[in-house]
Amino acid sequence: MAEQQDVAHQDGQSVAAWTAVAILLAAALLISVAVVVKSWPMAIAGIVLVVVGAAAGKILAMAGFGVTRTQKSPGSTKGG
């Protein structure tokens, strides 16, 4: 039971999640600066980073660097 609670409190605390968030934050910063300086190439680079960040998070999670989920039984009433 204690092991299940530990997994529930680790949502998003994985290499995959942190990598995706870091790349997406850099993309948001780049796009924000692009709006201020009115630079289309910089905005496009930021948009490309958004796609790269999302893909990196998904690929790392599929490679085993994400948080593992416990299997619920079909009759389970607990959310998660």
N, C-alpha and C positions, 0 to 999 in steps of 0.2 A: 504494500500500500504506500509506504514512504517513497518507494522508487517511482510510482506513478505520479505522486505529487511533485517530485523533483522535475520530471519531464514537463509537467504542466506549467511550471514556472520558468522554463527555459525557452519559451516561444520567441523565436527570432534571435536567440543568442547563439549564433553559429558562424563559422567562417563564411559560409555562403551568404548569410544575411548581412553581415558586416561589410563584406566586399561589395555587394549590390548597393547598399546604402551609401558607402563611400563614393562609389562611381556616380551614383545618382545625385549626390550632393554636389560633386564637382560639375556635373552637367547642368544642374540648376544655377550654380554660380556663373558658369560660362554663358548660359542663355541670358541671365539677368544682365551681365556686363554687355552682352551683344545688343540688348535692347537700348541700354543707355548710350552706347557709342554708335548705334545704328550700323551694325556690321552683320550683313547676311552670312558671310562665310563663317564667322564665329558662332552665329546662331545655328547654322547647319552642323557645325562640329559638335555643339552641345546636344543637338537632337540625335546625332549619331551616338554620342556617349550614353544617352538615355537607353537606346536600343542595346548597346554593349553591356551596360549595367544590368539590365533586366535579364539578358541572355547569360551573363556571367553568374548571376545568382542562381538561375535555374540549372545551369550546367554543373555548378559546384554542388548544388543540392542533390542532383542525380548521381554525382560521383561519390556521394557519401559524406560530404562536408556539411550537410544540413542537420537539423534536429530530427531525430527519429521519433515517429509517432507510435503510440501503443494501439493495438487493434481493439476496437470496441466489440462487444458481443451484440448481436442483432436486437436483443431485448434490453439493452442498457438504457437507463433513463438519464444518465449523466451527459452533459454537453461536452463538446471538445473536439 
